[in-house]
Amino acid sequence: MSYSHYSKAIDNRLASVEGLIGAIRRMMAEGRDCEEILLQLSAAESSIKKVAKIVLTDHFNHCVTESIEKGDKDAIESFNAILDKYI
């Protein structure tokens, strides 16, 4: 299933993650201080988690809700399986 509710906000966050990853790679190649690198890794991880939360919430609010309204009883099990993998 494609992500139909893809937004500019999500795209901006993902672009930010790409920038952070590039910066981390450069920092490592330059032999920068481990603390600086870890700080940037933490920022990238936080950004990815924010995107995941947006996608997960949107999936529940749109996809799961619509499936339940259409009588798909497996939608809740499927959502729970996604939560198990994500968490």
N, C-alpha and C positions, 0 to 999 in steps of 0.2 A: 504494500500500500504506500502510495506517495504521501508526502507531508503536505497536505493541502492548505494548511493555515500558516505557511511560511511567511514571515514578516520581515520588514526592514530592520526592526529591533534585533531579531535573532541573527540576521545577516551581519549587522554591525558587531554584535558580540562575538560571532565566529571569526570575523575579520580581526578583531582585537586579539583573539586567541592565536591566530596565525602570526600576528605581529609579535606577540610575546614569545612564541616558540622560536621564531627567527632570531629574536634578540638573545634568547637563552643559548641557541646554537653558537652565535657569534661570541657571546661571553665565555662559553666553554672553550672555543677555539683560541681565544685570546688569553686563556688561563686566568680569568678573573676570579675574585675571591668567592669561595664556596657559599658564604652567607648571602652575597648578592644574588648568586644563581638560585639558591634555595628560596629567596624572597620572590624572585620572578616565577619560579616553578609553582609556588603557592598561589600567586596571582592567576596563573594560567589554569590551575586546578579549580580555583574558585569560579572563574568565568565559565568553565565547562559545566560545573555543577549548576550554575544559574541557567544556562541554556537547557540542560537536562530537565530542570524543574519546570521551565516554561513549556517544553515539549510534553512532558508527562502530564502536567495540568491540562494542557490543551487537548491531549489525547483523551483524557478522562471526560472532560467537559463536552467534547464534540463526538469523537468516534465511539467511545463506550456508551455514552448516553443515547446516541442515535441508534446504535445496535440494539440496546435494551428496548427502546421504543418500538423497534421493528420486530421485537419478539425473540431476539437472539439471546438465549439464556447462557450461552457459552462466553459471552462478552466479559462477564465478571471474572470467570476462571482465567480467561486470556489476560485480562488486566492484572490479576494477581500473579500470574506467571511472569509478566513483565516486571512487576514490582520485585519479585524474588530475585530476578536476574540483576536488576538495577541496584537494589539495596544489598 
